[in-house]
């Protein structure tokens, strides 16, 4: 009886794996093409190509208030696990703040999460996705550079192309760890657009804002503007600035960075490529 149950379980598992693999058929892209999430705050509802490992990295300089400046370097590592599922690791590898008390440096926090695309653009509906991430508090709490608390974010995203304009919309719910033991809550709303300027050069713009988190962190609205250039399909560079529209936000913020599709890690892509290029 046990042997029969074991054989039945193995057969069922084999069938399930076969069905899963069948659903992934046709997911491979013909070539590596970057899917940048940077430099905007909002993320596109499009996920990284199936099997592709992709890295985004950039440098930021903030002037949050008079006589205070912050410098950071960080990136986002993404992997297209399934056709519509992306794994994400967002990290700030370096964070520095200079104020009247001197310069303070630390490693930043790490965020682990996933993005799941549940609808692709049709005539009447945009591409839509859900994103979840949890913060691992790795930054130093000295001088207020890190909170030392676990945070959560839940995001609904939608992307659509209309008359050669690409639009990204995000609505996020944040649960921010509090020293009292619970969570403070606030929301983010962001709308970004992009359009080709000339050849491989694109203009990106974004308007976004957050609601009040607590008495110490008020709500704000801000705008971001950037230029991106596609060096090759798998490599996109960017640079730009942010200008706060209200008090409480990042009043001045300059940045530059790049997105690079490293490789497709699934062997099926290499077999397909060799078949297409005998």
Buried (B, 14 or more C-beta within 10 A) or exposed (E): EEEEEEEEEEEEEEEEEEEEEEEBEEBBBEEBBBBBBBBBBBBBBBBBBBBBBBBBBBBBBBBBEEEEBBBBBBBBBBBBBBBBBBBBBBBBEBBBBBBEEEEBBBBBBBBBBBBBBEEBBEEEEBBBBBBBBEBEBBBBEEBEBBBEBBBBBBBBBBBBEEEEEBBBBBBBEBBBBBEEEEBBBBBBBBBBBBEEEEEEEBBBBBBBBBBBBEEEBBBBBBBBBBBBBBEEEBBBBBBBBBEBEEEBBBBBBEBBBBBBBEEBEBEBBBEBEEEEEE
